[in-house]
Amino acid sequence: MALTRKKIHVSIQISNGEHLNGTMIIERDTRLSDVFNNLKKDFVVLTDLEGQAHIINKRHIVQISEAPDDDEDDYLELPEED
């Protein structure tokens, strides 16, 4: 069985005042708020609009919002693990 994840488009403000816009990949049945309330993971990965990956400590995030997107290719089929 392949895992299905989804891409979500977000806007993040971090504690130094910088704003980042880009895409995160999360589990299909997970809400954005679930990702940030998960105490087991301290970091999230955001791919910005230029394709650059950012690893962000959740403690430095001041605000995050999901950006609307009309892209229908937001679900990713990942290969099965052996």
Secondary structure, 3 states (H helix, E strand, C coil): CCCEEEEEEEEEEECCCCEEEEEEEEECCCCHHHHHHCCCCCEEEEEECCCCEEEEEHHHEEEEEEECCCCCCCEEECCCCC
